[in-house]
Amino acid sequence: MMGKWRIVLVKELKEAFRDRRSLVLLALFTLMYPVMLGIILNQQIKRATKPEREGIELAVIGAAQAPNLMAQFKQKNILVQAVAPMDEEAIAKLLQARKVVALLRISDKFADNYQAMRPARVELWFDSAADNGQRQRDIEEVLRNYGSGVTSARLLAHGVSPALMAPVIMQRYDTGSTAARSAGLIGSVLGLLFFPAFLCGLSAAIDSTAGERERRSLEVLMSQPAHAWELVMGKWFTASAFSLIGVIVGLFFAHAILSWLPLEEIGMAWRVTNADLATVCLVSIPLSLFAGALQVAVAMNAKSFKEAQSTLSFLMLLPVMPGVVVSMLELKTALWMYAVPILANQTLLREIAKGEAIGSLPYLMTFFSSLIPALVAAAFASWRMKSENYVLGV
């Protein structure tokens, strides 16, 4: 004989699956965020690798005045296009046409000033509105290196060591791994993937409580030989099931996208394995239970379907607040974060993405941080279900 709460669960699931339009919208929302994340990161990768793929085209006026400089440009894969002298208006039109990254105008007196060891003037023209920031910096780096090389050669010609111009030499060493470096960004962004826990079960929670009361079908359900807690369990598990599906689908879809993207091109890495993600989903089950229980409990106290929608829409913002506060204050990971629902799941995923051993305590704290309030909310909903005021909507 099937348990009475299971009968209610099957009944609520059948009713929820009949509303296919809502299910499609929930699926689109769940998949939309991972897709947007993948598109944004893919654009960053394309922007970072654009100079290597397309090269750098530099228009030069007076290229014959500085043959050594032109040779250095070619060594750095910068294609030099010698152009005739032009005025400022013509230069602006050339740059707006996006045919070249920048234009270098070399003064007619460049060679004379160079021979006389006076500052030789060059002008670098560019369009800051164009998406050529990295390629423009590559051109400026060649100019700086050329100037430093000329300075060193002149000092040596006068018997002066170029080392005198650099009394302090700094060498930088980065000991952070690519996974740890990218976990701060990617891990915090993926924290929003736990938000579907409070969205995907919303429709089922409202419809099975405030909706049924308005349709007067709740009275028929409560007239059956079943305890209040059995009715609540069926409705609770229905909302939690949709919540958990949304979290799992969103996490694994984002994992597939991040594993496919060549993040190493922008100095990042995604080292989370399928086993790691399965563990995160496992400890996220209480989060879905908490979301479902909280939504059922709150919706039961609403006097109408619209009031339940308005109240729960506002309630959905509360789980996001801890993560936003932590990000704004730039707080370091602390043990207390694993005791806050949804913040615990976000923190756990971020630490796993760093590729470091975190022990079993964070997993246990994350699990029980949502399980305990879930049981409290479910107990309150069961107590509320026994009230005649709830059934009558008073």
Secondary structure by P-SEA (a helix, b strand, c coil): cccaaaaaaaaaaaaaaaaaaaaaaaaaaaaaaaaaaaaaaaaaaaaaaccccccbbbbbccccccaaaaaaaaaacbbbbbbccccaaaaaaaaaaccccbbbbbccaaaaaaaaccbbbbbbbbbcccccaaaaaaaaaaaaaaaaaaaaaaaaaacccccccccbbbbbbbcccccccaaaaaaaaaccccccccccaaaaaaaacaaaaaacaaaaaaaccccaaaaaaaaaaaaaaaaaaaaaaaaaaaaaaaaacccccccbbbcccaaaaaaaaaaaaaaaaaaaaaaaaaaaacccaaaaaaaaaaaaaccaaaaaaaaaacccccccccccaaaaaaaaaaaaaacccccaaaaaaaaaaaaaaaaaaaaaaaaaaacccccccc
